Amino acid sequence: MRLCWRDLELLDSAGYRLPYDERLSVLTTWRQTGRLPRGYAFGPVDLPHEDAEGYGPQVPAEVDWENFPTG
C-alpha cells in the first residue's frame, strides 16, 4: 500500500511545516524530478526505512497521487 500525498510531512530548512501552497509546489517538483528542492525535507511519517538519515518515501512511485491538484 502506498502512502497518500496528503499524509506527507514537509519541512523547511528551519524545521517548520510548510503552508499548503508551498507544500504543493515542493511536492510537484519532487514528483516531476524525483528530488526535493534544496532547503526542504520530509518529516517522519512512520515508514519502515526511516531513520536519522532520512524520512518520508524514497521515490515518488511510493506515493498515491490520486486527487493531487495539478494546477
N, C-alpha and C positions, 0 to 999 in steps of 0.2 A: 504494500500500500504506500502510495506517495503522499508526501506532506503537502497540504494546501498552501498556496501562496499567501493566503490571509494569515496563516499561523507563523510566518517567518518574522523573526525579530531582527530589525536592522538598527545599527548604532552608528553615530558619527564618531569622529576621532576623539571626542571628549567623553564618549561613552553614553551619550544621550540618545533616547529613542527619536526616530525621525518623524516629522509631521507626514500626514497621509500623502500629499502630493509629491514630496521629496522621496518618500519611500517607493511610490510607484515609478518615479523616474529612475531610481537606482535599480529596482528590480527589472525594469525594461532593459536597461543597459546590460545587466548581468544575464538576462535571458537571451539577448541577442549575441553577446560576445563570449559568455562563459566566464567573465571576470568582473569582480566588483570594482567600481570606480575607486580610485585612490582616496583614502580617508574614511572609508566605510567598512563595516564588518558585520557579520551576522552575530546576533546574540544567541545564547543557548536555547535550544528547543527540544532537548532530551532525545537526541538521536544516538544510536549505538557507537558511532565513531567519534563523537565529540570528546574533546579533551582540552587541555590548556593551549594547544597549538591551533585549535580552530573549532568553530561552531557552525551550525547550520548545515544544509545539504552541500555535497561536494560538487555537484554539477546540476545545471538547470533541468535535466531529464528526471531528476529525483523529485521534482515538484509537480503537483497537479495545478495546471494553469487555467482550469475551467473558470469562466466568468472574469478573467483578468481583463481590466479595461485596456483597450489597445489604442485609444485616442480618438 
